[in-house]
Amino acid sequence: MRRTLLSAMAVVAVALSSPIGLAGTAEAVTVTWTNPYSIANTAVTTSSGLASGTYGRAVLYTHNTGGGTNKIFGFWNNSGATATTLTVKNSNGGNMGNIGWEDIAAGKPSTHKIWIGDVGDPNRSRVNLNAISFAEPATNVATANVTGIKYPLAYADGVKRDAQAMLVNPANGRIYVITKEAAGAGIYAAPTSLSTTVTNPLTLVASAPPNITGGSWAPDGSRFVLVSPTAAYVYASVDAVPVVVNVPSQLPNIQGVGFGASGYGIYVSSEGTRAIYKTTSPGAASGWTPAWTDDFSSLDTTRWNVRDHDYASNNQACWEADAVSIDSGALRIQASDVPCVVSASTTMPYTSGYVDTIGKASLADYFRLEVRAKVPLEEGMWAAPVWFRPDGGGDGEIDLIETWGWDSRDFGAYRIHQDIHGTYAPSQHDPFMTEYAFDPAAWHTYVIEKTPGRIDMSVDGIATHSWTSSSPSWYDAYFEAGRTWNLRVNLQVGGARGLPDASTDWTPDLTAMKLDYIKTWTYTP
């Protein structure tokens, strides 16, 4: 039976309690927050970002949000009393503009740099964002001028995005920017070496929880924290599953988060008050271990089989190896209206591609997978960026994502289809569908977690659906059977709901499916 669609409000509610699709499996920790003090300096009116320094002093730095002054305010983290006020100048001695200052971070300890995240772009109109660094004074001074150095940033795909979090890994000095989106947020990495004269591209490396407003790395590099107005997320690494932590309900519009110099305490601040709240720092989520990642810089044939001159039921295209390629760091599977010869007696009217890991790579029975994909939506396209079957054959199938080009015709909107099958009898098929939270033709991030007694899925940081040992009744027979799982990636043409028609635009980019990356983890209960 097809399940009732989630309303938009219901989806958002799920996302707030279970970020990045980790319903029921992310480790949730309830902590106690205290309000030990408020920032004494009344010049701090809209605290946006917190960072400890690099010299081990018990000081936290903050600044006012974008459009404010070019000053950095330091306060003692045991009292809130004013420690220092630093005025950021440019190389000519003029004031460094505060266009979109949204976060502040301590750099690699040996460099003694403090970084400002000039990354705010709520109107999505800025040509360049900036990471701004300055040398932290070696000793505390009441006031000082510091010289800021600008490193221009822009998203590698050319899309303009708003962000309110920038953090620096103290182990290697790499900068990360986290976009602020209700859905589809991402963690973007800057190059390891930055230029002051050439725009530095920000490359997507992981999905992010929704509505992130601040971030900070622990001084020892062991973990980092992201914060939103409704939750905090503590990560062991960019690829890790975060611990989900409650935030103080008394603090409106949380915008800053930082670790103390010891890395033991987490502090949060707000644009609406100078109050500071503090809690002890939880560790990283247990259970998940990174397995393998494919960024599709090339086609790894030790992992992937590329099917050639083959086809399957419920598909009016045959698969050709030439339809599979690497396109600008993405796996591309191209559908076309060129007939495909399977054999002397069989010719299919369309051509497409298919890859799988059968006999080459598997996932453990309990696993997590994240894929970023872009699907074609023309009439007759049936895209399946990633689906799973058990190794060794037998019944059981998991469909992380399918999209049907005919959805717009049948339902008035394109939808996300997610399913599990026992056998292929209707009584052992449990499908789910919901509409995309934003542009269905854009890139989207899909996540599945298979843990003891349940499967959880999400799209763009929004939890979509779960299946458990108790529902459906046949779940355990196929999904608690101690099996390993192979991956399959294919784009079918035609199928149960219809062929391409006169409206189908066969322009290659409109009939191609792309995968940017796949990341996998194993789970130990």
C-alpha positions as CSV (number, residue, x, y, z in Angstrom):
1,M,0.0,0.0,0.0
2,R,1.4,3.4,-0.9
3,R,1.9,5.5,2.1
4,T,0.5,9.0,2.7
5,L,2.7,11.8,1.7
6,L,4.4,13.8,4.4
7,S,3.4,17.4,4.5
8,A,6.1,20.0,4.2
9,M,5.6,20.9,7.9
10,A,5.9,17.3,8.9
11,V,9.2,16.9,7.0
12,V,10.7,19.9,8.7
13,A,9.7,18.6,12.1
14,V,11.5,15.4,11.4
15,A,14.5,17.2,10.2
16,L,14.8,19.1,13.4
17,S,14.8,16.0,15.5
18,S,16.8,13.8,13.2
19,P,19.3,15.8,11.1
20,I,20.8,14.6,7.9
21,G,18.5,11.6,7.7
22,L,19.7,9.9,10.8
23,A,16.3,9.1,12.3
24,G,16.8,6.7,15.1
25,T,20.4,6.0,14.5
26,A,22.4,9.2,15.2
27,E,23.5,9.3,18.8
28,A,21.4,11.9,20.6
29,V,22.8,13.4,23.7
30,T,20.9,15.6,26.2
31,V,23.3,18.0,28.0
32,T,22.8,20.6,30.6
33,W,23.5,24.2,29.6
34,T,24.4,26.9,32.2
35,N,24.5,30.7,31.8
36,P,27.7,31.6,33.7
37,Y,27.9,35.2,32.5
38,S,27.1,37.7,29.8
39,I,29.7,39.5,27.6
40,A,30.4,42.7,29.5
41,N,31.4,44.8,26.4
42,T,28.3,46.6,25.3
43,A,29.8,47.2,21.9
44,V,28.9,43.5,21.2
45,T,25.4,43.9,19.9
46,T,25.0,40.9,17.5
47,S,27.5,38.3,18.5
48,S,28.1,36.1,15.4
49,G,30.7,33.5,15.9
50,L,33.0,32.4,18.7
51,A,36.6,31.2,18.7
52,S,39.3,30.5,21.3
53,G,42.7,31.9,20.6
54,T,45.9,30.1,19.6
55,Y,48.1,31.0,22.6
56,G,46.2,29.0,25.2
57,R,44.8,32.1,27.0
58,A,41.3,31.7,28.4
59,V,39.9,34.2,25.9
60,L,37.0,33.9,23.4
61,Y,36.8,36.1,20.3
62,T,33.6,37.3,18.7
63,H,32.4,40.0,16.3
64,N,29.2,41.6,15.3
65,T,27.4,40.2,12.3
66,G,27.8,41.2,8.7
67,G,27.3,45.0,8.1
68,G,28.6,45.8,11.5
69,T,32.0,47.2,12.6
70,N,35.4,45.9,11.7
71,K,36.3,45.0,15.3
72,I,37.0,41.8,17.0
73,F,36.1,41.6,20.7
74,G,37.9,39.3,23.1
75,F,36.4,38.4,26.5
76,W,37.6,36.1,29.2
77,N,35.7,32.8,29.1
78,N,35.5,32.5,32.9
79,S,33.8,35.8,33.4
80,G,32.7,37.6,30.3
81,A,34.9,40.6,31.2
82,T,36.5,42.4,28.3
83,A,40.0,41.1,27.4
84,T,40.8,43.0,24.2
85,T,39.3,44.9,21.2
86,L,41.1,44.5,17.9
87,T,40.5,46.7,14.9
88,V,41.0,44.9,11.5
89,K,42.7,47.0,8.9
90,N,43.6,46.4,5.3
91,S,47.1,46.4,3.9
92,N,46.9,50.1,3.2
93,G,45.9,50.9,6.8
94,G,42.3,51.6,6.0
95,N,39.4,49.8,7.8
96,M,38.6,46.3,6.6
97,G,35.0,46.3,5.5
98,N,32.5,44.0,7.3
99,I,30.3,43.0,4.4
100,G,29.2,39.5,5.5
101,W,31.2,38.6,8.6
102,E,29.4,35.6,10.0
103,D,31.9,33.5,11.8
104,I,35.4,33.5,13.4
105,A,37.9,30.6,13.8
106,A,41.3,29.9,15.2
107,G,43.7,28.7,12.6
108,K,46.5,26.1,12.8
109,P,48.1,26.7,16.2
110,S,51.7,27.1,14.8
111,T,50.5,30.0,12.6
112,H,48.8,31.9,15.4
113,K,46.2,33.2,13.0
114,I,42.6,34.1,13.6
115,W,40.3,33.7,10.6
116,I,37.1,35.7,9.9
117,G,34.4,34.1,7.7
118,D,33.2,36.9,5.4
119,V,30.8,34.3,3.9
120,G,27.3,35.8,4.4
121,D,25.3,36.3,1.3
122,P,21.6,36.3,2.1
123,N,20.7,37.9,-1.2
124,R,22.9,35.4,-3.1
125,S,24.5,38.2,-5.1
126,R,28.2,38.4,-4.1
127,V,30.8,37.6,-6.7
128,N,33.4,36.7,-4.1
129,L,33.2,35.7,-0.4
130,N,36.3,36.1,1.7
131,A,38.3,34.3,4.3
132,I,40.2,37.0,6.2
133,S,43.2,36.1,8.4
134,F,45.1,38.2,10.9
135,A,47.9,37.5,13.4
136,E,46.7,37.1,16.9
137,P,48.7,39.3,19.3
138,A,51.1,37.2,21.3
139,T,50.2,38.8,24.6
140,N,46.9,40.2,25.6
141,V,46.5,44.0,24.9
142,A,43.5,46.2,25.7
143,T,43.3,47.5,22.1
144,A,45.3,47.0,18.9
145,N,45.2,47.3,15.2
146,V,45.7,44.1,13.2
147,T,46.2,43.7,9.5
148,G,43.7,41.4,7.7
149,I,44.6,39.4,4.6
150,K,41.8,38.5,2.2
151,Y,41.5,35.2,0.4
152,P,38.7,35.4,-2.1
153,L,36.3,32.4,-2.2
154,A,33.5,31.2,-4.5
155,Y,31.6,28.0,-4.9
156,A,33.2,25.8,-7.5
157,D,29.9,25.1,-9.3
158,G,29.2,28.9,-9.7
159,V,26.1,28.9,-7.5
160,K,25.8,31.7,-5.0
161,R,24.9,30.6,-1.5
162,D,24.4,32.0,1.9
163,A,26.5,30.7,4.8
164,Q,26.9,31.6,8.4
165,A,29.6,29.1,9.5
166,M,33.3,28.9,8.6
167,L,35.7,26.8,10.6
168,V,39.4,25.8,10.3
169,N,40.8,22.4,11.0
170,P,43.7,23.0,13.4
171,A,45.5,19.9,12.3
172,N,46.1,21.1,8.7
173,G,44.7,24.6,8.5
174,R,42.1,23.8,5.9
175,I,39.0,26.0,5.8
176,Y,35.5,24.7,5.6
177,V,32.3,26.8,4.9
178,I,28.9,25.4,5.8
179,T,26.0,26.7,3.8
180,K,22.8,27.8,5.5
181,E,19.8,26.1,3.9
182,A,16.6,24.6,5.1
183,A,17.3,21.6,2.8
184,G,20.4,20.7,0.7
185,A,23.0,22.4,2.9
186,G,26.6,21.3,2.4
187,I,30.1,21.3,3.9
188,Y,32.4,23.0,1.4
189,A,36.2,22.8,1.5
190,A,38.6,25.4,0.4
191,P,41.9,24.4,-1.3
192,T,44.7,23.4,1.1
193,S,46.8,26.3,-0.2
194,L,45.0,29.6,-0.6
195,S,45.7,32.5,-3.0
196,T,45.2,36.2,-2.3
197,T,45.0,37.0,-6.0
198,V,43.0,34.2,-7.6
199,T,39.5,33.1,-6.4
200,N,39.7,29.9,-4.3
201,P,37.0,27.4,-5.2
202,L,34.9,25.9,-2.5
203,T,34.2,22.2,-3.2
204,L,31.3,20.2,-1.7
205,V,32.7,17.4,0.5
206,A,29.7,16.4,2.6
207,S,26.1,17.2,3.3
208,A,25.2,19.4,6.4
209,P,22.3,19.6,8.7
210,P,19.7,22.3,8.0
211,N,20.0,26.0,9.0
212,I,23.6,26.0,10.4
213,T,24.5,29.3,11.9
214,G,28.0,28.7,13.4
215,G,30.8,26.2,13.6
216,S,34.1,25.6,15.5
217,W,36.8,23.0,15.6
218,A,38.2,21.8,19.0
219,P,41.8,23.1,19.5
220,D,43.2,19.5,19.5
221,G,41.5,18.7,16.1
222,S,39.6,15.8,17.6
223,R,36.1,17.0,16.7
224,F,34.2,19.9,15.5
225,V,30.7,21.3,16.3
226,L,28.0,22.9,14.1
227,V,25.1,24.8,15.6
228,S,21.7,25.9,14.5
229,P,19.0,27.6,16.4
230,T,17.5,24.2,17.3
231,A,20.4,21.8,17.7
232,A,24.1,21.3,17.8
233,Y,26.0,18.5,16.0
234,V,29.4,17.2,17.1
235,Y,31.5,15.4,14.5
236,A,34.7,13.4,14.8
237,S,35.5,14.2,11.1
238,V,33.8,15.6,8.0
239,D,32.8,12.0,7.0
240,A,31.5,11.1,10.5
241,V,27.9,10.8,11.7
242,P,27.4,13.6,14.3
243,V,26.3,13.4,17.9
244,V,23.1,15.5,18.1
245,V,23.0,17.8,21.1
246,N,20.2,20.0,22.4
247,V,20.8,23.7,22.6
248,P,19.7,26.1,25.4
249,S,16.0,27.0,24.8
250,Q,16.5,30.3,26.7
251,L,18.9,31.6,24.0
252,P,17.2,33.1,21.0
253,N,18.7,33.0,17.5
254,I,21.9,31.2,18.3
255,Q,24.7,32.4,15.9
256,G,28.0,31.5,17.5
257,V,29.6,28.3,18.9
258,G,33.1,27.8,20.1
259,F,35.3,25.5,22.2
260,G,37.3,26.8,25.2
261,A,41.1,26.7,25.0
262,S,41.1,23.3,26.7
263,G,38.6,21.9,24.3
264,Y,36.4,20.7,27.2
265,G,33.7,23.3,27.1
266,I,31.3,24.3,24.3
267,Y,30.1,27.9,24.4
268,V,27.2,29.4,22.4
269,S,26.2,33.0,21.8
270,S,23.3,34.9,20.2
271,E,22.6,37.9,18.1
272,G,19.7,38.8,20.4
273,T,21.6,39.0,23.7
274,R,25.1,39.1,25.2
275,A,24.4,36.1,27.3
276,I,26.8,33.2,27.0
277,Y,25.7,29.6,27.6
278,K,28.1,26.7,28.3
279,T,28.1,22.9,28.4
280,T,30.7,20.1,28.5
281,S,31.6,18.6,25.2
282,P,30.2,15.2,24.1
283,G,32.4,13.0,22.0
284,A,31.7,11.7,18.5
285,A,29.0,9.4,17.5
286,S,29.8,5.8,18.2
287,G,29.3,2.8,15.9
288,W,30.2,4.2,12.4
289,T,33.5,3.5,10.7
290,P,34.3,4.9,7.2
291,A,34.5,2.1,4.6
292,W,35.2,3.4,1.1
293,T,34.6,6.5,-0.9
294,D,34.4,7.1,-4.7
295,D,34.8,10.7,-5.9
296,F,34.6,9.5,-9.6
297,S,37.8,11.3,-10.6
298,S,38.1,8.2,-12.7
299,L,36.1,5.0,-13.3
300,D,37.5,2.4,-10.9
301,T,37.0,-0.9,-12.7
302,T,38.3,-2.8,-9.7
303,R,35.1,-1.7,-8.0
304,W,32.6,-1.2,-10.8
305,N,31.4,-3.6,-13.5
306,V,30.3,-1.7,-16.6
307,R,27.5,-3.7,-18.4
308,D,27.7,-3.8,-22.2
309,H,25.1,-4.9,-24.8
310,D,22.8,-6.2,-22.0
311,Y,19.3,-5.3,-20.8
312,A,16.8,-6.2,-18.1
313,S,13.1,-6.6,-17.9
314,N,10.9,-3.5,-17.6
315,N,13.4,-1.5,-19.6
316,Q,13.2,-0.4,-23.3
317,A,16.9,0.5,-23.4
318,C,19.9,-1.8,-23.6
319,W,23.1,-0.9,-21.7
320,E,26.2,0.1,-23.6
321,A,29.6,0.7,-22.0
322,D,29.9,3.9,-24.2
323,A,27.0,5.4,-22.3
324,V,29.0,5.4,-19.1
325,S,31.7,8.0,-18.7
326,I,33.4,10.4,-16.2
327,D,32.4,14.0,-16.8
328,S,34.1,16.7,-14.8
329,G,34.6,14.5,-11.8
330,A,31.2,12.9,-11.9
331,L,29.9,9.5,-13.1
332,R,27.7,10.1,-16.1
333,I,25.2,7.7,-17.5
334,Q,23.7,8.9,-20.8
335,A,20.3,7.9,-22.2
336,S,19.6,8.4,-25.9
337,D,17.1,7.6,-28.5
338,V,19.7,5.7,-30.6
339,P,18.6,2.0,-31.0
340,C,20.9,-0.5,-29.3
341,V,21.7,-3.9,-30.7
342,V,21.8,-6.6,-28.0
343,S,22.2,-9.5,-30.3
344,A,21.4,-10.6,-33.8
345,S,17.8,-11.1,-32.9
346,T,17.3,-8.3,-30.3
347,T,17.4,-4.6,-30.8
348,M,16.1,-2.1,-28.2
349,P,14.8,1.3,-29.3
350,Y,16.9,3.2,-26.7
351,T,20.4,3.2,-25.2
352,S,21.5,3.8,-21.7
353,G,24.1,2.6,-19.1
354,Y,24.4,0.5,-16.0
355,V,27.2,-0.2,-13.4
356,D,27.3,-2.4,-10.4
357,T,29.7,-3.8,-7.8
358,I,28.7,-7.4,-8.0
359,G,31.7,-9.6,-7.2
360,K,34.0,-6.7,-6.6
361,A,32.8,-4.5,-3.7
362,S,30.1,-5.0,-1.0
363,L,28.7,-3.2,2.0
364,A,28.3,-5.0,5.3
365,D,24.9,-6.0,6.5
366,Y,24.7,-2.7,8.6
367,F,26.0,0.2,6.6
368,R,25.6,3.9,5.8
369,L,25.8,5.4,2.3
370,E,25.7,8.9,1.1
371,V,25.4,9.8,-2.6
372,R,25.1,13.2,-4.3
373,A,23.3,12.8,-7.6
374,K,21.5,14.7,-10.4
375,V,18.7,13.0,-12.3
376,P,17.0,13.5,-15.6
377,L,13.4,14.4,-15.5
378,E,12.3,14.1,-19.2
379,E,9.3,11.9,-20.0
380,G,10.3,8.2,-20.0
381,M,13.4,8.5,-17.9
382,W,13.6,6.2,-14.9
383,A,16.7,7.0,-12.8
384,A,18.1,4.9,-10.0
385,P,21.3,6.6,-8.7
386,V,21.9,3.9,-6.1
387,W,20.0,0.7,-5.2
388,F,21.0,-2.5,-3.4
389,R,20.7,-6.3,-3.8
390,P,22.1,-9.0,-1.5
391,D,25.3,-10.7,-2.6
392,G,24.9,-14.3,-3.7
393,G,21.4,-13.7,-5.1
394,G,18.1,-14.2,-3.4
395,D,15.2,-11.9,-2.6
396,G,15.5,-8.5,-1.1
397,E,16.0,-5.1,-2.6
398,I,16.6,-1.6,-1.2
399,D,15.9,1.5,-3.4
400,L,17.5,4.6,-1.9
401,I,16.2,6.7,-4.7
402,E,14.3,6.4,-7.9
403,T,12.8,9.2,-10.0
404,W,10.3,8.9,-12.7
405,G,10.1,11.3,-15.6
406,W,6.4,10.9,-15.9
407,D,5.7,12.1,-12.3
408,S,4.9,15.6,-13.5
409,R,2.3,14.1,-15.8
410,D,0.8,11.7,-13.2
411,F,1.1,13.7,-10.0
412,G,1.6,17.3,-11.0
413,A,5.1,17.4,-9.4
414,Y,8.3,15.3,-9.4
415,R,8.7,13.0,-6.5
416,I,11.3,11.0,-4.5
417,H,10.5,7.3,-4.6
418,Q,12.1,5.1,-1.9
419,D,11.3,1.4,-1.5
420,I,12.1,-1.9,0.0
421,H,11.1,-5.3,-1.5
422,G,11.1,-8.8,-0.1
423,T,10.0,-10.7,-3.1
424,Y,8.5,-8.8,-6.0
425,A,5.0,-9.8,-5.1
426,P,2.9,-6.7,-4.3
427,S,2.4,-7.9,-0.8
428,Q,6.1,-7.7,-0.2
429,H,6.7,-4.2,-1.6
430,D,6.7,-1.2,0.7
431,P,7.1,2.0,-1.2
432,F,7.2,5.6,-0.1
433,M,7.2,8.9,-2.0
434,T,7.3,12.5,-1.3
435,E,7.9,15.8,-3.2
436,Y,11.4,17.3,-3.3
437,A,11.9,20.2,-0.8
438,F,13.6,22.2,-3.6
439,D,14.4,22.2,-7.3
440,P,14.2,18.5,-8.4
441,A,16.5,19.2,-11.4
442,A,19.3,20.3,-9.0
443,W,22.0,18.2,-7.3
444,H,20.6,16.3,-4.2
445,T,22.2,14.4,-1.4
446,Y,20.6,11.0,-0.5
447,V,21.5,9.0,2.6
448,I,20.6,5.5,3.8
449,E,21.4,4.0,7.1
450,K,20.8,0.3,7.7
451,T,21.2,-0.6,11.4
452,P,19.9,-3.4,13.6
453,G,16.2,-3.7,13.0
454,R,15.7,-0.6,10.8
455,I,16.5,1.3,7.6
456,D,16.4,5.1,7.6
457,M,16.6,7.4,4.5
458,S,16.9,11.1,4.0
459,V,17.2,13.6,1.2
460,D,19.0,16.9,1.5
461,G,19.3,16.6,5.3
462,I,15.6,15.9,5.7
463,A,14.6,12.5,7.1
464,T,12.1,11.0,4.6
465,H,11.2,7.5,5.7
466,S,12.0,4.5,7.9
467,W,11.3,0.8,7.9
468,T,11.7,-1.4,11.0
469,S,11.5,-5.0,12.2
470,S,7.9,-4.3,13.3
471,S,6.8,-2.7,10.0
472,P,6.5,-4.3,7.5
473,S,5.9,-7.7,9.0
474,W,8.3,-9.4,6.5
475,Y,11.2,-7.1,7.2
476,D,13.4,-9.4,9.2
477,A,13.2,-12.3,6.7
478,Y,15.1,-10.2,4.1
479,F,16.9,-7.4,6.0
480,E,18.0,-9.1,9.2
481,A,19.4,-12.2,7.5
482,G,23.1,-11.4,7.9
483,R,23.8,-10.6,4.3
484,T,26.2,-8.3,2.5
485,W,25.0,-5.9,-0.2
486,N,26.1,-4.9,-3.7
487,L,25.4,-1.5,-5.3
488,R,23.7,-0.9,-8.6
489,V,23.5,2.4,-10.5
490,N,21.4,2.6,-13.7
491,L,19.2,4.8,-15.8
492,Q,16.3,3.0,-17.5
493,V,14.2,4.2,-20.3
494,G,10.5,3.4,-20.4
495,G,9.1,0.9,-17.9
496,A,5.8,0.3,-16.3
497,R,4.5,3.9,-16.5
498,G,5.4,4.8,-20.1
499,L,7.8,5.4,-22.8
500,P,9.4,8.7,-24.0
501,D,7.0,10.6,-26.1
502,A,7.0,13.7,-28.4
503,S,7.6,15.9,-25.4
504,T,10.9,14.2,-24.5
505,D,13.9,16.5,-25.1
506,W,16.9,14.3,-26.0
507,T,19.4,17.1,-25.4
508,P,22.2,15.1,-23.7
509,D,22.4,17.1,-20.5
510,L,18.6,16.6,-20.0
511,T,18.7,12.8,-20.4
512,A,21.9,12.1,-18.4
513,M,22.2,11.0,-14.8
514,K,25.2,12.1,-12.8
515,L,26.8,11.0,-9.5
516,D,29.2,13.4,-7.8
517,Y,30.4,11.0,-5.1
518,I,29.5,7.9,-3.0
519,K,30.7,7.6,0.6
520,T,30.1,4.5,2.7
521,W,30.5,3.5,6.4
522,T,30.1,0.2,8.3
523,Y,28.2,0.0,11.6
524,T,29.2,-1.9,14.7
525,P,26.4,-2.1,17.3
